[in-house]
Amino acid sequence: MVQIHQNERTIINALFDQGVFTNGTTAKMAQRQIDAANASKKPLTQQRISSFLQELLGVTPTQYQGNFACLFGGEGLAPEVVHVLLATLKAVINLPELQNSFEDRAVPTRTIIRQVHSEVVELSEWQIRGVITQLFVDQMGLLIAGVPEMADSASSDPQEVDDYWIVDVNFNQVAQCLVDRLVTPPAPAKLSLGQQVNQTLLLRQFISPQTSPELWPFLREHQAEIAAQWAQLGRFGLEMGQDYALLLDRQRQPSVAQPFILAIAVAQSLGAGIPVAALSPRINAVAAQVLPRYQGGTTPVKQALLSNGLVQEHAGFVVPTVLANRFAVTEQSVSQPG
């Protein structure tokens, strides 16, 4: 088993959370992050990271000057999302106001959105803003949302203030990684059973004999080895039951995706199970209680139930799995107990 140290652990965990790792440093960063950023430029660190992820998941990150990109499960992004991603990279890199500027990195959001919209005409500017925010602000952290300071805060005259995105100083280097990853992706590799198990645990958290009959025997036989692999990252624990396996993530942030919130609440309401035909009315009833303003319909909730292993369909009934009880639902989010 490939052994990793603290710096590699920090970088790999950032890749799991954000899909990218940038080696720029600031005075506000924790020493652990600064150490990892400095180490990321060393060939030995880069080799350990690639070897660990290859052994664990059968994938290796794209690296450029110590910056990394690896969108786990993201190589299947919808074409229009990939189009927005690549157009945003191009738009930001070519912004005249950022050329040779390392201090003032704030750019009006409308400048970027309109430039992207000129290339991604199939989406509205509002839709493009949503994709950019989800990918570059919330996930990767390459753009930081903010508004500029008023020129004269004491003035009583009304001023129109545009929202801005502050561009990470390592944006160009990470952009190179992302372009390489998406335009010329690694050739698909034949995964071992262990790599298939670990990919399923990472992306879905849950494995059972019913959801993954082809992987379950291998997981049962090699559970100690698989648990040891994940334990190296200092955040994951493998919980094994008689008929389920669950990858617990102590650093997982609460989910705020409404279909997922409702899926958890619906799964927890099923008791011993309900007929398949009764699922849509149950979703609507639960939504009225938990998220009364939800207007997304039942289909996304059904998809979240199945794709996250929260329920199983058996003999015309929808039955909850043990995973449903691992979450706590509030009106705003879902959290996972350690």
N, C-alpha and C positions, 0 to 999 in steps of 0.2 A: 504494500500500500504506500502510495506517495505521501511523504510527510511535508507539511507546510508549517510556516512560522507566523508570528503575529502580523508582519507586514503583508504577506500573501493572503492571510485570513481577512484583513481589512479590505484589500482590493477585491477579493472574490465576493465578499458580502456586499460590497458596493455594486458589483456587477449584477448580483441577484436582485437588488433593490431598484437600481436605476438603469441597468443595461449598459452603463458606461462608467469609466473611471478616468478622472482628469488629474494630472499631477501638478496642477498649479497650487500654490500655497498662499495663504493670507495670514495676517496677524491674529485673526479671530479663530483660526482652526486649532483643534486639539492637537497635542504633540503626537498622539498616535496617528492622526491623519497626515501630519507633516512627515513623520518617519516613513509612512507607507508611500507617500508621494515621491520622496527622495529615493526610496528603494525601487520604485517602479521603473526607474531608468536603467537599472542594472540587469544585464543579461541573465544572471542566475535567478533573480526574482521572476523575471518574465518566463523563464523555462519552468520553474516550479509551478507557476500558475497554470500554464498550458498543460503541463503533465497531470496536475491534479484534476482539472476539469475534463481532460480527455479520459482519464481513468473513471471518474465519477459519472460523467454524462455522455461521453463520446463526442464532445464538442471542444473547440479551442477558440479563445477570443481573438479578434483582430486587434493588432497592436501597431501604434505609430508613435515613435518618440516617447514611449512610456505611458501613453494614453491608450485605454482599452475600450472595446465595444463588443458586446455579446448579448443580443436580444433573445434571451431564452424563450423559446416558443414564439418569438416575434418574426421569424423568417416567413411565417404564414400570414403576415399583415395583409389586409385588404389592399387591392391595387391602388385605390384612391388615397388610402392612408400613406402608402409608400410614395405616391406622387407628391403629396403634401410635404412629407418628410424631406425628400430630395430637393423640392423646390424651395423649402425653407432654408436648408443648408446653403443653397446657391444664393438666395436672396441676402442672407446675413453676411456671407463671406464677401459679397460684392458691394456691401454698403460703403459709400464713399466716406461717411463720417467715422467709420471705424478703422480706416486705413492708417496704420502706424499710431493708433491711439490706444494707450494702455491705462488711461485714467478715466476719461469720460466715455463709458461704454453703454450709455442709455440711448435707446432708439424708440421713437413712437411706435406703438403696436400697429397702428394703421399703415405705417410705411411698409412694414414687413408683410402684413396681411394683403395689402393691395398688390404688392409685387408677386406674392405667391398666387393670388387669384388670377393674375394675368397669364399664368401658366396652367393653373388647375381650374379651368373654366367650368368643369362639371359640378363643382361645389360652390355654395354661396360663401360670401365673406364670413358670415356668422358660423357656418360649418367649419371653415378653415381655421378660424380662431379657436374653436373647440378642439380640433385635432392638434394644433400647435401647443395649446395650453396643456393638454393631456400628455403629450410626448415630451416636449422641450421644457415645460415649466414644472409640472407635477412629477413626472417620472425621472427624466434625465438631469434636471436642474441646470441645464445649459443656458436658460433664460430665467431671469428673476423678475417677477412682477413688481412694479412700483410706480410711483408718480413723482415728477420732479418737484423740487422745492420752489415755492413762489419767489418771484424776483423781489417783491417788496411785500413782506407779510403784514406790514402795518397799513398798507393801502386798503381803503374801503371800497375801491372799484372792483366790480365783479370781474373775475378772470376765468377764461376757459382753460381747463387743465386736461391734457391728454394723458392717458395711461401709457406707461413706458415698459419696455423690457430691457433689463440690464444684461448684456451679453458677457458670458464667461470668457476670460482671457484665453482659455485653451480651446475655444470653440472651433477654430480652424483645424487643429490637430485631431480633435474628436470627430469632426466632420469627415476628415479623410478616412478614419476608421469605419464610420457608418457607411460612407459611399462604397468603400471596398467590400464591406459586409453585404450590402444589399444589391449592388450592381454585379459583383462577381462573388456570389456566395460560395462557401466551401462545398465541395462535391459531397453529396449524401454518402454517409458511411454506414456499413452494416453494423448495427449495434449489438453488443452482447446482451444476454438476458439481464445481467447486473445493471448495465447502462440503461436498458429499457425500464427496469424497476425504478431506478433513481430519477429518470426523467418524469415518469408518471407521478412519483411522490412529490417532486418539485412543482409540477404544473397543476396537479389535482389534489395533492396532500393525502389522498385516500386510495387504498387498494383493498379489495376483498376478493374472495373466490368467485363472486358473482360478477363484479365489474371487470376483473382482469384474470380470468381462469388460466390464461397461458403464462402469467407471471407469478401467480400465487405460490406454486410449489417451490420455485427457486427462492422466493423471498423467505418462506418459512425455513428452508434449509440453510440459508446464508444470512439470517437476520442479524447475527452478531457482527459479521463483517460489514454489512451495510450500515448498521447503527454506528460502528466505529468510524466509517468514512464521514458520515454527516457530523459526528461529534467533534471532528477536527475544526469545524467552523465556529464552534463556541456559541451556537444559537439554536441548533436543531436537536430534537430528540425523537427517536423512533419508538412509538408506542405500538405494541403488538398485542392483539387479542386473539381469541380462538378463530374468529372469522373476519378480522379486519386488521389493517395496519394504517397508522396515522403518523404523518410527519409533522410534529409540533414545532412551530417557529416562535421563539420567545421574543423576537424583535418585530413580528408582524404588526403593522399598523391597522387600526380598525378600518373595515371596509365601509365606504359611503355610497357604493353603487346601489341604487334603489332596487333593481331586480334581485340582487344578491341578498340584500336585507330581507326582502319579502320571501325569498326562497328559504332562508333559515327559519323565519317565523312560520311559514307554511309547513315545512318539514316537522317542526316541533309540535304542530297542531294535529298531526295525522294519527296519533295514537298507534293502534295496531295496524292501521292502513285504511284506505278508502278506495272505492271503485274508481277506475281511471276516468269515467264519465263525470265524476263528482269533483275532479281536480280544479277545473276552471272556476266553478262557483266558490270553491274553498279559497282560491287565490283572491278572488274579488272580495270575499268576506274578510279575509285577513288584511288585505290592503286598506279596507275601510277603517280598520281599527288601528293599524300600525302606521300607515302612510296615507292618510285620507286624500292628499293632493296628488297621489301617484296617477299618471295617465298613460303609462307605457304599455298597457295591455297584459294579457296573460302569457303570451309566447315567450318573451324574454325571461320571465320567472320560471317557466317550465324548462327552458334551456339551462338556467342556472341550477335548478334542482338536479338535473341529470349530469351536466358537465362537471359539477363539483362533488358528485358522489353522495348527494344528500338523500336520495331516494332510489329505490329499485322498483321496477315494474315486474309483477309476478302474478300469473293467472288472472289477469284483468284487474289487479289491485295495485295501488301505489303505496309502497311501504317505506318508512324512514329507515335510514342506516344509523349506525352509532355515531357517525360524524355530526349529525344534526345537533346533538346535545353537547358538543364541544364549544358552542358559540353562545354568546349572550347578545340579545337584540335590544337596542334602544330605538327611540324615534329617529335618531340621527345616524346610527352606525351599528356595525356588528363587530364585536371583539372576541378574540379567541383566548380562553384561559390557558395559562401555561400548564 
